[in-house]
Amino acid sequence: YFPGGRIEPGGISSGDFLREGFRAEASVSVLSEDLSPILSGIWPGEKDGKLEGVLDPVIFVKDRIVTRGRLDGKIFGGVISITALEAERIFSSAPMVKLSADFSSIDLGKLTGDTPFGRIEGVLNGYIRNLEIAGIQPQSFDMLLETAEGSRGGEKISLRAVENISRIGAGQSPFVGFAGVLTSFFETLSYRKIGVRATLSNDYFTVNGTIDEDGTEYIMKRGGLSGVNIVNRNPDNRIRFKDMVNRIKRVLDEDR
């Protein structure tokens, strides 16, 4: 059992230990009715999270686990699918976990509503591929986050969230000049689309906007006169992952 669910092993077979070393094969079913015990420390407002699926086979070879199959979850009003789940160095102090995940129809209001980052209304789709985590430290990934345009007619974003997206991604506030005067009359702004592509490789983190119009790279495109664009003015930026984590921490700490 784990908080909010259970894991049911299937048939287990093993190889010739003396000739091949430790090797075993099994199947695993994951059943969860409530992920809130796991999510409570991060998103206490999420009460409907579920996860289920079958990993078959699950292959143990020496200090490595390789799986096939998929885990499907329902969370924040959307769905998430986890595949390519692996683990290496499982008997060490810093085991390596690998996975990929695709998600769709995530309700951004539920995801961001109880966080210091700022509230965003809309629908989020995307993926994270080839995620590798050693201990608790990410080593590499390729991530795409994009909002669906006009899917629910509620694409709104708080001024705090706009500021934080800009400071984390583009590095400067968009609220300068006329834009700053205009936004002084609003608590939230409309947007047309938010798109972010982020990668981590060899300890370097890069972030780019996915919206390209007339040679300009946007992280967020405004949805009307009351909106503000966030432009990535340095598309070739690279930053040490540790420095990016510290930047995010500073942004969130300033908003508490």
C-alpha positions as CSV (number, residue, x, y, z in Angstrom):
1,Y,0.0,0.0,0.0
2,F,0.9,3.7,-0.4
3,P,-1.0,6.8,0.7
4,G,-4.3,6.8,-1.1
5,G,-3.9,3.6,-3.0
6,R,-2.2,0.2,-3.4
7,I,0.2,-1.7,-5.6
8,E,-0.7,-5.3,-6.6
9,P,2.1,-7.5,-7.9
10,G,1.4,-10.1,-10.5
11,G,3.2,-13.3,-11.4
12,I,7.0,-13.3,-10.6
13,S,9.6,-15.3,-12.4
14,S,13.4,-15.3,-11.9
15,G,16.4,-16.3,-13.9
16,D,19.4,-18.4,-13.2
17,F,21.1,-16.5,-10.4
18,L,24.4,-18.3,-10.6
19,R,24.8,-17.8,-14.4
20,E,23.0,-14.5,-15.1
21,G,23.2,-12.7,-11.7
22,F,20.0,-11.4,-10.1
23,R,17.2,-11.1,-12.6
24,A,13.4,-11.3,-12.0
25,E,10.3,-10.3,-14.0
26,A,6.9,-9.4,-12.7
27,S,3.8,-7.3,-13.5
28,V,2.5,-4.5,-11.3
29,S,-1.0,-3.0,-11.1
30,V,-1.3,0.5,-9.5
31,L,-4.7,1.5,-8.1
32,S,-5.4,4.8,-6.4
33,E,-8.7,6.3,-5.3
34,D,-7.3,9.5,-3.8
35,L,-3.9,11.1,-4.3
36,S,-4.6,14.0,-1.8
37,P,-2.4,12.4,0.9
38,I,0.6,12.6,-1.5
39,L,-0.3,16.0,-3.0
40,S,-1.3,17.7,0.3
41,G,2.1,19.2,0.9
42,I,2.2,20.9,-2.5
43,W,-1.4,21.3,-3.7
44,P,-3.7,20.9,-0.7
45,G,-6.7,21.9,-2.7
46,E,-6.5,19.0,-5.1
47,K,-9.0,16.4,-3.8
48,D,-9.8,14.3,-6.9
49,G,-6.5,13.0,-8.0
50,K,-6.3,9.4,-9.1
51,L,-3.7,7.1,-10.6
52,E,-4.1,3.6,-12.1
53,G,-2.5,1.3,-14.7
54,V,-0.5,-1.8,-15.3
55,L,3.3,-2.0,-15.7
56,D,3.9,-5.3,-17.5
57,P,6.6,-6.5,-17.5
58,V,8.6,-5.0,-14.7
59,I,12.2,-6.4,-15.1
60,F,14.7,-6.4,-12.3
61,V,18.3,-6.9,-13.5
62,K,21.1,-6.4,-10.9
63,D,20.5,-2.8,-9.6
64,R,18.2,-1.7,-12.4
65,I,14.4,-1.8,-13.0
66,V,12.9,-1.4,-16.5
67,T,9.2,-1.3,-17.2
68,R,6.7,-1.3,-20.0
69,G,3.2,-0.2,-19.8
70,R,1.5,3.0,-18.7
71,L,0.1,4.7,-15.6
72,D,-2.9,7.0,-16.3
73,G,-4.0,9.6,-13.8
74,K,-6.7,12.2,-13.4
75,I,-5.6,15.4,-11.8
76,F,-6.6,19.1,-11.8
77,G,-9.5,18.3,-14.1
78,G,-7.2,16.7,-16.8
79,V,-5.3,13.6,-17.6
80,I,-1.7,12.5,-17.3
81,S,0.0,9.4,-18.7
82,I,3.3,8.2,-17.4
83,T,5.5,5.9,-19.6
84,A,9.1,4.6,-19.9
85,L,9.4,4.3,-16.1
86,E,12.9,3.1,-15.1
87,A,15.2,3.1,-12.1
88,E,19.0,2.6,-11.9
89,R,21.4,2.3,-9.0
90,I,18.4,1.3,-6.9
91,F,20.6,0.1,-4.0
92,S,22.7,3.3,-3.9
93,S,22.2,6.5,-1.8
94,A,21.1,8.4,-4.9
95,P,19.1,6.1,-7.2
96,M,18.3,7.4,-10.7
97,V,14.6,7.5,-11.8
98,K,13.6,8.0,-15.4
99,L,10.2,8.6,-16.9
100,S,8.2,10.5,-19.5
101,A,4.8,12.0,-19.1
102,D,2.1,13.5,-21.3
103,F,-0.7,15.7,-19.9
104,S,-3.8,17.3,-21.4
105,S,-6.8,19.4,-20.4
106,I,-5.2,20.5,-17.0
107,D,-7.3,23.2,-15.3
108,L,-4.8,25.9,-14.6
109,G,-7.1,27.6,-12.1
110,K,-7.0,24.4,-10.0
111,L,-3.3,24.1,-10.5
112,T,-2.2,27.6,-9.6
113,G,-5.1,28.9,-7.4
114,D,-3.6,28.0,-4.1
115,T,0.1,28.8,-4.9
116,P,2.1,32.0,-4.3
117,F,3.0,32.1,-8.0
118,G,-0.2,33.8,-9.0
119,R,-3.5,32.5,-10.5
120,I,-3.8,31.5,-14.2
121,E,-7.2,30.5,-15.8
122,G,-7.1,28.3,-18.8
123,V,-6.3,24.8,-20.1
124,L,-2.8,23.4,-20.1
125,N,-1.4,20.7,-22.4
126,G,2.1,19.4,-22.8
127,Y,4.7,16.8,-21.9
128,I,7.9,16.1,-20.1
129,R,10.2,13.7,-21.9
130,N,13.3,11.8,-20.8
131,L,13.1,13.1,-17.2
132,E,16.0,11.8,-15.1
133,I,16.1,12.4,-11.4
134,A,19.1,11.4,-9.2
135,G,18.1,11.4,-5.6
136,I,15.9,14.5,-5.6
137,Q,17.9,16.4,-8.2
138,P,16.7,16.6,-11.9
139,Q,19.5,15.7,-14.3
140,S,17.8,16.1,-17.6
141,F,14.4,16.7,-19.3
142,D,12.7,18.1,-22.3
143,M,9.4,19.9,-21.3
144,L,6.7,21.6,-23.3
145,L,3.9,23.7,-21.7
146,E,1.2,25.3,-23.9
147,T,-2.3,26.6,-23.2
148,A,-5.2,25.7,-25.5
149,E,-6.4,28.8,-27.3
150,G,-10.1,29.7,-26.7
151,S,-11.0,26.3,-25.4
152,R,-13.1,27.5,-22.5
153,G,-13.1,31.2,-23.0
154,G,-11.5,31.9,-19.7
155,E,-7.9,32.7,-20.5
156,K,-7.1,35.1,-17.6
157,I,-4.0,35.7,-15.7
158,S,-3.2,37.7,-12.5
159,L,-0.7,40.5,-12.6
160,R,1.5,38.6,-10.1
161,A,1.6,35.5,-12.4
162,V,2.5,37.7,-15.4
163,E,5.3,39.3,-13.5
164,N,6.6,35.9,-12.3
165,I,6.5,34.2,-15.7
166,S,8.5,37.2,-17.1
167,R,11.0,37.2,-14.3
168,I,11.7,33.5,-14.5
169,G,11.6,33.2,-18.3
170,A,12.4,36.5,-19.9
171,G,14.2,38.1,-16.9
172,Q,12.5,41.5,-16.9
173,S,9.1,43.0,-16.1
174,P,6.7,43.6,-19.0
175,F,5.0,46.4,-17.0
176,V,7.0,49.4,-18.3
177,G,5.8,52.5,-20.0
178,F,2.3,52.5,-21.2
179,A,1.8,48.9,-20.3
180,G,2.4,49.7,-16.7
181,V,-0.1,52.5,-16.7
182,L,-2.7,50.4,-18.5
183,T,-2.4,47.5,-16.0
184,S,-2.8,49.7,-13.0
185,F,-6.6,49.6,-13.8
186,F,-6.8,45.8,-13.7
187,E,-6.3,42.9,-11.3
188,T,-6.2,40.3,-14.1
189,L,-5.4,40.4,-17.8
190,S,-6.6,38.3,-20.7
191,Y,-4.1,36.3,-22.8
192,R,-4.4,34.4,-26.0
193,K,-1.7,31.8,-25.4
194,I,1.1,30.9,-23.1
195,G,3.9,28.6,-24.5
196,V,7.1,27.5,-22.9
197,R,9.8,25.0,-24.0
198,A,12.4,24.2,-21.3
199,T,15.3,21.7,-21.4
200,L,17.9,20.6,-18.9
201,S,21.1,19.0,-20.2
202,N,24.6,18.8,-18.9
203,D,23.6,21.0,-15.9
204,Y,22.4,23.8,-18.2
205,F,18.8,25.0,-18.3
206,T,17.3,26.8,-21.3
207,V,13.8,28.3,-21.7
208,N,12.1,29.5,-24.8
209,G,8.8,30.7,-25.9
210,T,6.9,28.6,-28.4
211,I,5.0,31.5,-30.0
212,D,6.8,32.9,-33.0
213,E,5.3,35.9,-34.9
214,D,7.2,38.0,-37.3
215,G,10.5,36.8,-36.0
216,T,9.7,37.6,-32.4
217,E,9.6,34.9,-29.8
218,Y,6.8,35.2,-27.2
219,I,6.3,33.3,-24.0
220,M,2.9,34.8,-23.6
221,K,0.7,36.6,-26.3
222,R,-1.9,39.0,-25.1
223,G,-5.6,38.4,-25.7
224,G,-6.8,42.0,-26.0
225,L,-6.1,45.7,-25.2
226,S,-5.9,44.8,-21.5
227,G,-3.2,42.2,-22.1
228,V,0.5,42.3,-22.1
229,N,3.0,40.4,-24.2
230,I,6.0,38.6,-22.7
231,V,8.8,38.5,-25.2
232,N,11.9,36.3,-24.8
233,R,14.5,38.8,-25.7
234,N,17.4,36.3,-25.3
235,P,16.3,33.1,-27.1
236,D,19.8,31.7,-26.9
237,N,20.0,32.0,-23.1
238,R,21.5,29.3,-21.0
239,I,21.7,29.2,-17.2
240,R,23.1,26.8,-14.7
241,F,20.3,24.7,-13.3
242,K,21.2,25.6,-9.7
243,D,21.1,29.3,-10.6
244,M,17.6,28.8,-12.2
245,V,16.4,27.0,-9.1
246,N,17.6,29.9,-6.9
247,R,15.9,32.4,-9.2
248,I,12.6,30.6,-8.9
249,K,13.0,30.4,-5.1
250,R,13.7,34.2,-4.9
251,V,10.6,34.9,-7.0
252,L,8.3,32.8,-4.9
253,D,9.8,33.9,-1.6
254,E,9.2,37.6,-2.6
255,D,5.5,36.8,-3.2
256,R,4.8,35.1,0.1
